[in-house]
């Protein structure tokens, strides 16, 4: 867990690694770190959206929903809202 979240938060992490984390994260903290980056872009945020609304539904937590809903409209014009369904 710590390694994934550290990679997600590290500004030097290569784009392909970030994309891999965005589409296969196993921990909610990794998603939070991806969304909390200084400069996530719209395509990366859209990959996170697709994952969280599909295979990654189990990672949706209130703190991820909060940062997602706060950052997405600034990153992507047509950003959908995300709602928490779990703990």
C-alpha positions as CSV (number, residue, x, y, z in Angstrom):
1,X,0.0,0.0,0.0
2,X,2.6,2.5,1.0
3,X,4.6,2.0,-2.2
4,X,1.6,2.6,-4.5
5,X,0.5,5.7,-2.6
6,X,4.1,7.0,-2.6
7,X,4.4,6.5,-6.3
8,X,1.1,8.2,-6.9
9,X,2.1,11.2,-4.8
10,X,5.6,11.5,-6.2
11,X,5.9,14.3,-8.9
12,X,8.7,12.4,-10.6
13,X,6.7,9.2,-11.2
14,X,6.5,8.5,-14.9
15,X,3.1,9.0,-16.7
16,X,2.8,5.3,-17.6
17,X,3.2,4.3,-13.9
18,X,0.5,6.8,-12.9
19,X,-1.8,5.4,-15.6
20,X,-1.2,1.9,-14.3
21,X,-2.1,3.0,-10.8
22,X,-5.2,4.8,-12.0
23,X,-6.5,1.7,-13.6
24,X,-5.5,-1.0,-11.1
25,X,-5.2,0.6,-7.7
26,X,-5.8,-1.8,-4.8
27,X,-6.0,0.8,-2.0
28,X,-8.2,3.8,-1.5
29,X,-5.1,5.8,-0.4
30,X,-3.6,5.4,-3.8
31,X,-6.6,7.0,-5.5
32,X,-6.5,9.8,-3.0
33,X,-2.8,10.4,-3.7
34,X,-3.4,10.4,-7.5
35,X,-6.2,13.0,-7.1
36,X,-4.1,15.1,-4.6
37,X,-1.2,15.5,-7.0
38,X,-0.1,19.0,-7.9
39,X,-1.1,18.6,-11.5
40,X,-3.3,15.6,-12.4
41,X,-4.6,16.2,-15.8
42,X,-8.0,15.5,-17.3
43,X,-7.1,12.3,-19.1
44,X,-5.6,10.8,-16.0
45,X,-8.6,12.0,-13.9
46,X,-10.9,10.4,-16.5
47,X,-9.0,7.1,-16.1
48,X,-9.5,7.3,-12.4
49,X,-13.2,8.0,-12.9
50,X,-13.6,5.0,-15.2
51,X,-11.9,2.7,-12.7
52,X,-13.8,4.0,-9.7
53,X,-17.1,3.6,-11.4
54,X,-16.2,0.1,-12.7
55,X,-13.8,-2.4,-11.3
56,X,-12.6,-0.1,-8.6
57,X,-15.9,0.6,-6.9
58,X,-14.7,-1.0,-3.8
59,X,-12.2,1.9,-3.4
60,X,-14.8,4.6,-3.2
61,X,-14.5,6.2,0.2
62,X,-15.8,9.6,1.5
63,X,-12.4,11.1,1.5
64,X,-11.8,10.1,-2.1
65,X,-15.2,11.4,-3.1
66,X,-14.5,14.7,-1.5
67,X,-11.2,15.3,-3.2
68,X,-12.5,13.9,-6.5
69,X,-15.6,16.2,-6.5
70,X,-13.4,19.2,-5.5
71,X,-10.8,18.7,-8.2
72,X,-12.6,17.2,-11.1
73,X,-14.5,20.3,-12.3
74,X,-11.2,22.2,-12.4
75,X,-9.5,19.4,-14.4
76,X,-12.3,18.4,-16.8
77,X,-15.2,20.6,-18.1
78,X,-17.7,17.7,-18.3
79,X,-16.7,16.0,-15.0
80,X,-19.3,13.7,-13.5
81,X,-19.9,13.7,-9.7
82,X,-18.9,10.7,-7.7
83,X,-20.9,9.5,-4.7
84,X,-19.7,7.3,-1.8
85,X,-21.4,3.9,-1.5
86,X,-19.3,2.5,1.3
87,X,-17.3,3.0,4.5
